[in-house]
């Protein structure tokens, strides 16, 4: 129990692998966010954009009284005071009736074409105008300066405005946005948010990557990892993942051999003849594992029969490419046929197969029937191992119904395929029925996330032996030890 409480160390290889897997499914999220934010920013800049023009002019304020003063600093003081008075009273002067009358006389309008403001810096008056037209702001400055001396003479007497910096008619808006740069920034922001989401999902993604993950999740012995098989690109090549296929990678064969040795070790304490092979969901390779497990057990000298108990889809015959018509469990239970007469031979192997052509939409009636015991009874008598292939236990209740007739369960988990909670929920439902879990297998294993234990010693770097140990916890079994165990069992 203490082992479950320990926090698992962060593994970058697993995190990187998770990122790739999630990106394959959610690659459109960063693209969508980037396009959405980029388009939104572009529309926001272009649709609501109003061009604004800016112009300014600078005038020096000179008081007429300063010319008669002997002390120049006092004259500067008067000029500064006059400039401050003009800047302070400018809004009131321009809104006065006198100013409107002067504007009417000069321009024909009582209002400036654009708003004008005024501020002071010592003896300088700075006139500024902002508007939606370059011509309007230029004319507004010209008109304001033209009427100001007459309109403000009651406030500041005897002053003149000397041009210091003339206004220039603006031709380009000062607020023109950089649409490309801004849109690019928001597009990159969308990409960043999308990838951040993928990183978060990858960090919290909980799947089974190695034997340690599986043992921690299920607290059952993990018998080993079966590598993902890759065939060379040839036009005429048998691509069946079966031990009878001579073109199958040696790494897979040795891995299955290691699984069988581990299975035998687990059965030494509590023997079991009828082994049910199941998984959480389809596409985890459960039926292929069932077929290869039966083939390996038979090749090791154990009299083995493989029973296809997936009554909704009898596909074990297809795996072995057997086209001969045959009767399966549906026929045996319904018609009371003798099971010995219906077994099929598998080419290249002593294993026997029970698989038919008829399926059932309601397999519960057959799997829960007492007649099923009559089918299994002679098989228990004549065979050392009965490997039973069932539908996925996470989706259908067939495996749970069949568990009454079996001695143990071998659970197949595809590496990095399902969430840990889905696997745990399926296993718990079987455990509640009192089923004995003999062990579990990780299928479709790849080296990148299976820890550094892959050490087959070939270019594939997969499989059993040659430095790689099977089992869980601190139990490791090498190739020589397994060969010695097999030799001893044959001598006995």
N, C-alpha and C positions, 0 to 999 in steps of 0.2 A: 504493500500500500504506500509505503514511503516513496517508492520509485515513481509512482504516478503523480506525486505532489511536486517533484522536482521540475523546475522549468527547463525546457529543452533549449540547448544552445542554438544561437542563430547560425544557420548554415547558408553561406552565400550561394553555393551551387544550387541548393533547393530553391532559394528565393529567385535566382536568375531563371531557373527552369520554370517556376511558377509564372514569372513575368512573361516568358515566351508563350506558355500555354494560354494564359489569359489574353495576351495580345492577339493570338490567332483567332480567338472568338470575339474579342471586343475591339479589334483594330479600328472599327468605324467610329468608336466613341471619340478619340482624340481628333479624328478628321471632322466629325460632325461639330464638335465644340469649336474647333478652329474656324470652320466655315461660318458657323453661327455668330461667333464673336466678331470675326472679321467683317461679315456682311452687316451686322448691327452697327459696328463702328463706322463703316463706309456710309451707310444710309443716314446715320446720325450727323455726320459731318456734311454730307451733301444736301440732305433734305432741309435741315434747319440752319444752313449757313446763310448769313446776311453779310455782304461785304461792307466794311467800314473804312472810311478814308480819314486821314489825320493831316492837319496842317497847322503851322504855328508861325508867329511873327514876333519880333522883339523890338521894343522902342525904348529910347532913353527919355526919361522925364526931366525937363529943365524948368525950374521956376524963374520967372522973369526978375524977381527980386534978388536972386543970387548973384546977378551980374554986378550990382552996386556994392557988394560986400567986400571988405578988405580981407577978411578971414575966410579962406577957402573952405575950411572945415565946416564953418557955419553954413556956407552955401550948399555943401554936400548934404548937410543935415536937412536943409529945407527941401532939396530935391528928393531925398529919401522919404521925408514926411509926405510930400505931395504924391509920390508913387504909391505909398501905402494907403493913403486916403482914396486914391483912384481905384486901387485893387479892391479895397474893402467895399466901396460904394458902387462898384461896377454893375452888379446884378440889379440894384435899384435904379441906377441911371438908365440902363438899357430897357427896363420895363416901364419907364416913366412916359407920360403923355408927350413930353417934349421930344424924347428920343423917337417915339413912334411917328411923330409929325415930321421930324427931320428925315427919317427913313422913307416916309411916304413921298416927300418932295424929291429925294434923290433916286429912289429905285421904283417907286410906284407901289410899294408894298409896305405895310406897317410892321412887318416881322422879318427877322433875319432868315435866310434860307437854311441855316444850320445853327445849332446852339454854339455860343462862344463863351469861354471862361477867361478869367484874367487873374494872374498872380504876379507877385513882385519879388525881385531879388535886388536889394539896395535901391538904386535909382532906375532899374530896368523894369519895364512892364512886359510880361510874356502873355501874349494872346494865343489861345488854343481853341481849335474847333474840330469836332468829330461828327461825321455824318455819312450817309449812304451814297454820296456823290462827291467826287473830287472837285467838281466845279462849284458845288454848293458851299463846301467848307472854305474854299478860296474866296468866294464872293462874300461870305459871312465875315471873314476877317477883314477884308477890305472895307466893307460898309461900316463895321463896328469902329474901326480906327478913324474913319472919315467923320463920323458924327460925334465921337466921344468928346473932343475939345469943347464943342458948342453945347452939348448936352450936359456936361459936367462943370461948366464954368461957375455955376452957383455954389458948388461944393469946394472946388479947388480953383482959386482965381489965378489968372496970369501964369499959365504953364504951356509948354509946347511939347510935342512928341517928335523926337528925332529918330528916324529909322536906324536901327542897329542891325537887324537881320530881317530882310523882306520875306514875306510868305511865298512859298512855291506851290504851284498847283499840283496836288498828288495825282499820280496816274495808276498806282497799284494799291489795293487795299492793304492796310497794315495787319489785318487779322486773317489773311489768307491761310487756310490750314494746309498742313503737309499730309494730304490724304494717304499717300502711299506709305509714308513712315508710320503714321498712326494706325492704319489698317494692319500693317505688318506686325506691329507690336501686339495688337489685340489677337491677331491670328496665332502668333507664337504663345500668347497667354492661354488661348484655348487648347493648343497642343500640350502645353505644360500641365494644365488642369486635367486633361484626359490621361496623360501618362501618370500623373500623381494618383489618379483614381486606380489605375492599373497596379501601381506600386503598392497602394494600400490593400487592394484585394489580394495581391500576391503575398503580402506579408501575413495576412490573416487566413490565407487558404490552408485548409487542413485536409490533406490526403495522405495516403500511404506511399512512402517512397522506399522504405527498406524494412528489413526484418525487425529492427528495433522499433520502428513506428507501429508495425502490425502487432508485435507482442505487447507493446504498451497499450494499444487500443483494445485488443481482445483478450489479453492475458492467457493466450493459448500458445502451444508450441508452433513456431514457424518452421516448416520443414525445408524451406529453401526458396530460391528465386529462379524462375524460368525465364531465360532471356528472350527478348524480342527477336524474332527470326527475320533476317533479310536475305532474300535470294538475289543472285546475280542477274543482271538484265540479259536474259536469254529468251529467245522466242519459243524454243521447245525445251521446257524444263518443268519437271514435276514440282509444283509449289505447295504441295500438301505438307502441313506441319505434323508429320507422323514419323515415328521411329522406324517404320518400314521403308521410308523414303531414303534411298542412299545419298541423295543430294542435300539432305538436311545437315545443318551445321553441327559439327562435333560438339560444340559448346552446349547446344541444347540437349543432346543425347546424354552427355555427362551430367548435366544439371538434373535431368529426370532420374538418372541413376542415383544421384545423391539424395533426391527426394524420397525415392523408394527405400534406400538404406535408413534414412531418418524415420520413415514411416514404420519400418520393421522394429526399430529401436523403441518407438513409442508404444508399439503393440506388444512388446515383451512383457510389460507389467499387466496389462489388461487386454487379452486377445480379443480380436473382433474380426468377423468374417465378412459381414455385409457393410461396405463403406459407401455412404452416400456422398456424392460430389455435387456441391451446389455453389452458388455465388449470390451476390446481391441483385445484380441486374444483367440484362443481356450484354453481349459483346465483350465479356470478360475472359473468353476462352475456356469456359467451363467444360464444354463437351470435348474439346481437343485435349484438355488435361485429362479427362476421364479416359479417353481412348489411349493416350500415351501411357497413362499410369497402368492400365490393364496390359498393354504391350510390354512394358518394362517388367512388371511382376511376372508375366509369363516367360519372358526371356531369362529371368533369374531362376527359373525352374519351378515356379509356383503355378499350380493349376488354377487358372483364372478365367472368369466369365464376366463379360460386360453386358449390363442390362440397360436398355434404353427405356427409362421411366418418364420421359417427357412425352406424355400421351397427346399433347396438343400439336406436337411437331416432331415426328420421328426422323431425326436427321443424322443419327449415328451411321446408318447405312451409307448416306451420302458422303460422310467423312472418309469412310473406307472404300468408297466408289463401288459398292456392291449393288448390282442391278437385279439380282435374283429376287423373285417374289418370295415373301416370307410372312409368317404370322408373329405378331408381337404380343405384348401383355393384354391388349384389348381382346384379341382372339382367344388367348389362353384362359382368361378369366370368364369370358362370355360363353365360350363353347366347351370349356373343360378339356382342352387338348393337353397332351403330355408335353412338358417342357423339353424333355430330352430329344424329341423328334423335331423341334423347331429351332434348334441352335444353328447358327451359321458359322462357317469357318472363315478365318481372315487369312488372306494370302500372305505368306512370309512370316507367320506367327502362329504359335499353338493356342492363342487366346480364342475363346468362343464368344459368340455375340448373339444376344437376343434382342432383335429389333424388327418391327413389322411395318406393314404398309398402311394399316388402318390407324386413324387418329380419332380422338373424341373431343367434342366441345364441352363435355362435362366429365372430366377425368376423376373428379372426386368420388364418383360412384364406383369406379374401378379401384382406385388407390386405397379406399377405405373398406373395400370388400374383403371378407374373410377368405375368399378364394385366392387372394394374393399370397396368403401364407402357404397354400398348397403349391403355388408356383415356386416359392423360395425354398420350401422344405427339401426337395430333391437337389436343388443347387447347393444348399448348405451341406448336404451329405456328400456330394461328389466333388466339390471345389474348395480350394483353400481360401480364395478371395473372390468375393462378388462385388464388383464395382458398379454402382448404380448412378446413372446420370439423370439428374432431375432439372425441372425448370428453375429459374432464379427465385430464391426464397424471398427476396425483397419486394417482388411484384405480385407473386402468386402464392397461394396457400398449399400448392401441391406438395412441396418439399416438407412442409409441416405435417401434412397428413401422412406422408410416406415415412416420416421419422419413427413412427410406431414399430415399423418392421425392420429397421436397420440397427446395426450395433454401434455405429459411429459416423461422424460427419467430417468430411474434408472440405474446408472452405477455401474457395479460390477468390483472390482479390487482384484485380488488375491495377498495376502500379499507376499512381497519379491519375485515377480515372473518376472515382466517386469521392464525395465528401465523407469525412470520418464518421459523422453522425448518421448518415444513411447506412453505412456498413454496420455500425454498432447497433442500430435499431433492428436491423434484420437478424443479426446474431442473437440479440436478446430475446427476440420472439421465438427462436428455435430453442434457446436455453431454457425458457420457461416451460417447455415441454419435457424437460429432463434429458435432452439429447446429449450424448457424450461427444465433445469436439476432440477428435483425434489430433487435429492440427490444421494448419492453414498454409497456403502457398501464394506467393506473389508472382503474378504472371505478367508477361510483356515488360520485363525489367530492362532498364537501360543503365549503363554505367554511371552516367552523369549525376544521378541523384541517389544511387544505391550505396553510398559511402565508398570508401576506398578498398572494400573487401574483394571486389572482382579481381581475381588473379588467376585466370585460367591458363595463362602462359602462351596464348596464341594471339593472332592479330585481332581476334574479336574481343579478347579480354573479358569473356563471360564464362560462366559455368562452374562446374563442380571440380574440386580437387586442385592440385598444383598450387597450393597456397591459399585457396579459398576455403573457408570453413562453413559448413551448413549448421543450421540450428539456431538457437537463440541464447541470449544471455552470454555466458562464458563457455558454452559447449561448442567445440569445433572438432570436425572430423575430416581428416585429409584423405587423399586418394589411397595411399598405401594402407592406412588403417582399415579403410572400407574393403580393399581387396583382400586383406588378411582375414577380415571377418567373413567375407564371402567364401574364401578358401576353407576356413574352419567349418563353416556350415555345410559345405559340400562333403568334406571328409567325414563329418558326423552322419 
